[in-house]
Amino acid sequence: MKEHTKIIISGGGTGGHIFPAIAIARALQEELSGEVDILFVGARGKMEMEKVPEAGFPIKGVDIAGIQRSFSLKNIIKNMVLPFKMWKSMKQTRKIFDDFSPDAVAGVGGFASWSTLRYASKKRIPYLIQEQNSYAGITNKKLALKASKICVAYNNMERFFPKEKIILTGNPVRPEVIDIEGKRAEALNFFNLSSDKKTLLVIGGSLGASSLNRAIESGLAAFQQSDLQIVWQTGALDVQQATEAAKAFPDVHVVSFIKKMDLAYAAADMIVSRAGAIAISELCHIGKPVIFVPYPYAAENHQYKNALALVEKQAAHLIPDAKVTAELPTAIITLLNDEAKTTLFSQNIKTLATNNAAGKIAGEVMRLVKCKKGGGDE
């Protein structure tokens, strides 16, 4: 009986890390015709502990957290116990590796990647990093020193990583999410929308975006006057307030989380979104006009830099989070009424889509496995 290849995929924290990891795992299954054992390693208490098993993959959790950047007594205490958590996570990671014996490891970002890739390096197990953003974080820059390969989604990443290790693959997206062809009628029916009105889709990310939600709330009356219908994804924390605010507006459909993203994308004429790397990758495939409102507290302000890369190519509009309440409602209405600009944005953003990123990354993982087993060079 042929021995299965064993791969660990590590990372998570948000959908922007988890869903690409799942896409890579599925590509590995396809690459190896199912003759592969995949184990995820995530951070206990984070959403990967729920979403990965839902996708059909096993996951082990470690006790790890990131540095708290905002100043408060609670965060000071969290940072004080961080060294203990890092030590504990390394101990847990050692047991996971001893039990599973991986041939290679892929890190997709998130708290758990640190201990997993550090331990892989210690055991001389080859690993690659999948850097999703246009601006690399401190952790990935450190981990890159001993990585075999670094899969990136943007050009000019040699600013952060050794040039010889970089492979431009793009970011993995879930095929079922970007498959919107011919689904508009189904989508309008699913969200109970009218075919006679333009549809705005608002997505604040898997955890929601409070500043974005407040801006949409402030513009509800203006949107109604413009005969605009809205699918508004708020996140769990804001859904109650948004639902209450939308009661007087029958064309506003409030949801905490969108499971059928393909239908949400298919229904939309325009999209307002945070600027996480995976959201951007999906939106490039979708090809609808977008207004980005980057999350301002992302590490190294990488969401702003992600969005700016598209703005410079005339592929999207950007509003800083600090100006979102004052500018967003007017910007939405103005852009929807500017057919020339919406067409330009749609055309340009579509040219930035990359195909089969998950398959390319899976191929790189398999090259690491082949090298480890003595079948060739990296």
Phi, psi and omega in degrees: 000132183290134180285134179288144170287142182242124183233134170257133172244127188233142176138181179147210181105316177222166177301332180295338173263322189289311186293323173297322179298318178295321178298320177295318180300317180293324177295323176295320176300318180291319180299323185254015178051038177085351182274057181212138174255122182245130176236128174270146172236122183229181179266127180301138180088353179263167191292342177298333181293343176257314188288325181293311176300326177298330179276356175097016181242147177284152179216142173247140181255144174238155181271094181216152177213168180262172176291132177275118186271333180279149188267116173199162180300319180300317181286328175298317179296318178300318180290330178293326181269357182301317178302322177295318179296321179296318178297316181296319181295325178294321177296318178293321180296320178301317179295320179299315180294318180298321182285325189261328180054067183289151174274333179200163183225141174239128178252128184250007181098160186107167188304316188291339181298326185300304184292324182294313183286327175299317181288324176301319179297316180299323182268005180059037174264126185296141177219154173237158177248136171253102180268116188272336190261166179281348179229113187287143178279167183299316183299312181294326178295323177288316181294334183295337184301326181245008177288148176282318180218155177229112182268124186236165182246353183231155174285169175065027180279357174293352172297334187244333189232158174300127187303323185290345180265349189278135173230124180277105182248338193083175179264138178292138173235154179283121183304324182291338181280324183266001179276087185247357184301126176073015185254006187298313181299317177298320182293315179298320178293319181299318182265006180058050183253160179268142177280352183265357182238153174283148185243129173257130175253126179246119182230115182264015183093170186298334181260357181086172182213103187297316181297320177296319179297319179295323180294317178296318179301319181292339183258005186303317181296318179295322178295321179296319179297331179272006178060041183254133175256150190227135164255115192240105178268118191256338194084161187294325186291329187253000188296323181294314180296318180294320178298318178296316181295329185272358183303324183276001184234097187295342182266012178250121184247109186264130176223148178285316184214139181258114178276327181261070183295330178300319180287325176297315178295320181295326182285334191284140167263334177209154186229137170248130188211154162297176187239039171297152187300319183286323175303315179298317180299318177296317183292330174297321177290323184291319175075031176257154176296139188229141165250121178265137172236089187297143174292121190283347184256011176296147183306133180055023180052039189292333179295321177299317181291324175302310183293321181299327178299328177278321179300321180295341177259014181053045183246359181189169174249148183232134172235121177299148182302324182295339182250008191294318181294319182287327191251331191297308183305315179294319181297321179298309183294318180297314182293319180298333180268001181251088186297323181297317182287320179296323177294317179299312180300316181298315181294315186288320182292328181294329180290346183268357180289142175244140185260145173056041178298319180299319179295322178294318180292319177301321177298321178292322176299316181293330175294324176295319179297316181299319178295316181299323182274005174086020183262007179159180181268157174291000000 
